[in-house]
Amino acid sequence: MNSLPKLGMASSMRSLLSDPSRYLQSFRVFLAKSTEHQCMQEFVERQLPGVLASIGHGKPAINILSVGGGAGEIDLQILSAVQARYPGVTINNEVVEPSAEQILKYKERVAATSNLENVKFTWHKETAYEYESRMNAEKKSKKWDFIHMIQMLYYVKDVPATIQYFHSLLEAQAKLLIIVVSENSGWETLWKKYGSSLPLDDLCTYVSSADIKRMLDSAGLKYQLHELPSNMDITCCFTEGDKDGELLLDFLTETLDFSKTAPPELKHQITEELKKPGCSEKRNGKVLFNNNLSAIVIEP
């Protein structure tokens, strides 16, 4: 960690997560400007079938737990891969997602999708931690054939404990899939350098594949790693007053109204950093941020 001066932490900077609707707005711009979902889709089509090969062996039903399922775009692609691998088998798909707005979108998406007759959906409007607490209170520990946590470990208070808890719920042939930003991404560069100057508090922690690998190694867990190349067009971030640019800067820094509340010096440093090779490359007059992800498949 570079020990930069705590630039203006006394300023009015607040975590983006303190305003859920602004967070969702900025997240949507991020999805529109990045290849985030395309690169995950490619992983689901190419690598996931191999991962799924063991999970449903001879089972009448396959139990899947989606932790932080969001609006379900990737979940439905995963389900379609499971259906292709195990035709006609009943799938129980439970979703843990704290945002009511995202759950609503997920339900709408399910309603508009055909071929889901053999899938039973259950939604739990709660965080991963609330799910764990509820299960412990009910003295339940339901076992799962496949658990996935896609781009959500930034929002849990204790990452190693969360991984260990959900890992403990795996059946003998099951798999736990974690997708986070890669240690070879622009996120790693940006956050390692400026994270300490941003209002992360306890709503959000910075985790990359490097941190997850360290945690898994120290817990003695076996895993495979797949790199998923991705980028995001951040050209609009450098146009003063551009609405999408402001939302993207919020998303990149996890800061609410970053352009308006960040101290001028910090704003200048971060916008300069975003143009550098450690974060981005310039191509055809665009600035493309390195949004590479890592998919980590953990054995039971």
N, C-alpha and C positions, 0 to 999 in steps of 0.2 A: 504493500500500500504506500503510495507517495504521500508524505505528510504535507499536504497543501494547507495553507492557512484556511481556517474555517471561514470561507468567504461569505460574509453576510448571513450567517445562520440566524442572526437576530432579525434579519429582514423578514418580510411577510411571506416567505416561501412556505407552501404547504404541500403535503403529499397529494398526488393526483387521485389517489384512492379515497381521499376524504370527500370527493365529489363523484359518486358513482355514475351519474349521467354524463359528465364530462369525460370520465374514464372510458365509458363505452363509445362515446363519440370519437375520441382519439384512437381507440382500438380499431374502430371501423376504417378510419383513414389509413392506419397502419396496414390492415388487411388489404385495402384497395391498392396501396402503393408498393406492397411487398409481394414476394413469391412464397410467403410463409405457407399458405395452404396448398399451393401447387407442389412444393417440395415435400410436404407431408404426404400428399396424395400419391406422389411417386414412390415414397417409402412404403405406403400401404399396399400399392400395387405390386412392387418388385420384391421387397424384403419381407414384408409381413407374412405372406403365405408360409414361408419357411419357419417363421417364429410360431405360427399357429399350428404347425403340423402335429405337435404333441398334445395340445390342450384338451381335445375333445374325444380322445381315443375311447371308442366303445361306450360313450355316455349318451343317455337318452336326452339330456339337457345340458346346455353349456351356460355357466353363470359368469357374466361379465360385469365388472364394476368400473365405471367411468368417474374418476375423481377430478372435479373441475371441468365438467363436460361442456361448459359454455353453451353456445347455441346449436351444438350438435353436428356442425358440418363434417368434422373429421370422424366423429363417433359413427355416423351413418356409413361412411366409407369403410370404416373398420368392420362394422356389422356385415356389410356386403361381402367383404373378404372372408369373414367367418362362415357366412352362408354358402359361399362358393366352395369352401373347403369341406363343410359338413352339411350337404344339402338336406333340407327337410327336418333337421334337428331343431328342437325348441331352444330358443336363446332367451335367457332372462337377463335383461340389460338394466342395471340400476345406475342411476346418475346422482352424483353428489355435486351440487352447484348452488352457491350462495345467492346468486343474482336472480330475482324473480323475473326480471325482464328477459334475461338469457333463457330461462326455463320456458317462458312463453314462446320465444322464437323457436326453441328446440321442438316444442309440441306442435307448432305450426308446420315446421319442416317435416316432422314425422307424418302428420296428416296429409301432406302433399306428396309423400313418397310411396310408390307402390312396392310390392314384394316384401312387405314387412309382416305378413300374416303369422309367421312362426316366431316373431319377436315380441316378448312382453316387456313393456317399459314401466319403470317405477322411478319417479323423481323425488329427491330429497332436497328441500331448500335449506341447505346447511353447508358449513365449511367442513373441510377434512377433519379438523379438530372436533367440531360438534358431532360429526358422525361417529368418530372414535369414542367420544364421551358417552354418547347415547348407547352405543353397543356395549360399552363397559357397564353402564348403569343397568341395561337390560340383561346383563350377563350373557350376551350372545357373542359368538364369534363365527359368523357365517364364513364358509370357505369359498374361494373363487377360482375359476379356471383361467381367467385373464383379467388383470387389473391394469388400467392405464392412467397415467398422470401426465397430461400433455400441457406444457407451458404453464404449470400452476404452482410449482414449488417455490416461486418467488414470494408467494402470498401466505406461507405458513410460518408460524413462529419458530418451530424447531424442526429443521429439515431432516437431520439424521433420525430423530424419533419418529417423524411421520413416515419416512421410508421404512423403518424397521417395523412399525405397526402394520402397514399395509402388506409388507413382505410376509409377515406372520400369518396372513389370511390366505396364503396361496395353497392350493391343492398340490399333490405330489408332482403332477405333470404340468403345472401351471406356469405362467410367465407374468412378470411385472414389467411394463414398458414405461420408461420415463423419457420425455422429450424436453430438453432445455436448450438455451443458447450454447453454442460451441465455444470452447476456450480459444478457438481460432476466429472468433467473430469480432466485429467492431464494438459490440456490447462489452466484451471483455476489456478492450482498450479503454473505452469511455468510462466505464464504471470503476475500474481499478484506479483510474487517475482522478476522477471527480466525485466518486460515490460519497466520499466523506464530506463533500461540500453541499450535498443535496439532501432534501428533507425526507430521508427514507423512513425514519422512526420505526415502529414495529409493524407497520402495515405491509412493508415490502422489504425483502432482503435480496441482495444480489447473489445469485448462484449461477455458475456455469458448469459445463461438463467436467472441468478440472476439479471443482469442489465435490461433485457427485462421485467421481471416480475415487477421490481420496476417502470419502465416507464409506463407500462400498468396500474398498480395500481394507480399511481398518476394521470393518465389520466381518471381513472374511467372506464376502458374498461373491459368487461367480456371475460374470456378465459379459455380454458382447456389445461392442460400440459400433454404430453406423453414423458416418458423417453425412449431413443433408445440406448441400450447397443452396444458399438462398441469398437474395439481395432485396434492398428496398430503395426506391427512388426518393431521395430526400432533397432534390433540387429546390423544391418550393420553400424549404426551411431558410433559404438565404435571401428570400424576398420579403423585406419589411412589410408587415401588415397582411401577409398572405394567410388566410384562415386555416387552410390545410397545413401550411407550414407551421403555424402556431400550435395546432393540435399534435402534429408529429413531434415537435420539440417537447411538448408536455409528455408525450409517450416515451420518448428517448430518455428523458431525465426523471420520469415519474413525478413530475412537479406540476401542480395546478397553476395554469397561466404563467408558465415559465418566462415567456417573453416580457410579461408586464411586472413580474415580482422579483426576478433574479437581479442581483446587483449587476450593474453594467459591466464590470470587469469579468465576472463569472460568465455572463452571457457571451461576451466577446471571446473568452478563452474556449468555451464549449463549441461555439459556432465555428471557430478556427479549427479546433481539434477534429470536428466532424468531416472536414475537407481533407484531412491528412490520410496518407496511405494506411496507417494503422486502423482506420475506421472505414474508409471508403475508397472507391476508385472512380476516376472520371472517364466516362464513356459516351461518345456522341453528344457531347455538350451537357450530359446529365451527371449528377453526383449520385453514385450507387453505394449505399451503405452495406457493409458486409453483415448479413443477417443469418449467417450459417448456424444450423442447429445440430445437435447430437441426439440420436435415438439410442437409448441404453436399455438393453433387454436383460433382465435379471432372472436368474434361475431360482427355483424354490429353495 
